[in-house]
Amino acid sequence: MDIAKRYYFLAPLFAFVLSFTLHGCLDSSTGVDNNTNQFVSRAAPGASAKVFLEDSSFASLSVEIDYMPGHQPSQDALDSLKTFLQKRLHKSDITINTPTEVQSGGGGTYSANEIRSFEEKYRNNYTDSRNNTLHAYFLITDGKYQEQNNVLGIAYYNTSMAFFGSTIEEASSGLGAPPREKVEGTVFQHEFGHILGLVGNGTPTQSDHKTAGSAHCTADECLMKSTVETTDFFANLFDGSIPDLDPQCVTDLQANGGK
């Protein structure tokens, strides 16, 4: 697939990575480039929101998960992600595949470009517009995010998310820290929220609840609050329960084809 140009943007306090790819005539309702008749898996986060929310193009969703050594995700976190997706997506079948261990990237810190390179190396499944299954991808690394060390996860393509195992481990360690499965479950759902176009980036807002200059929610208790994807949230505000979407975010998803 030829990629004409990409733009990357990172704002303070959150790591929703906007990776804009020019594809000419991308149909947001199908995710298909009308020039090639192929599904585009390297568009910006939220560009395929309607495809994820509706079942008209793809009735099934499959999530592929790779992890670097020492950072296998907990089953409880994956179960909570599946429950979240079943609650919000019109899909007849949602499969969270058994996580696969891949080679370490060397630890330390990873840039967004390095994350994309890892995906090219390890990802096995891409969406084919001729089939009935939509594919998404998780990569759990053994390091931190180079651009902002307290970030737990990023959404960097319309079907792709990465999580930083060392930072998750840090957020779930120490006296009084939340269990790792709660940290993982929270950030998994938050980043998937960006894939679903929340807030106002692929799924239009039906009311004024978008933070200035970012794709996050202004409601303090919402899953899509900007601090949820950083260690700050778990150090200062986390009560042990994965936050729900604010009703305003739910209304946005429903207006764009979700539940």
Disulfide bonds with the S-S distance in Angstrom:
none
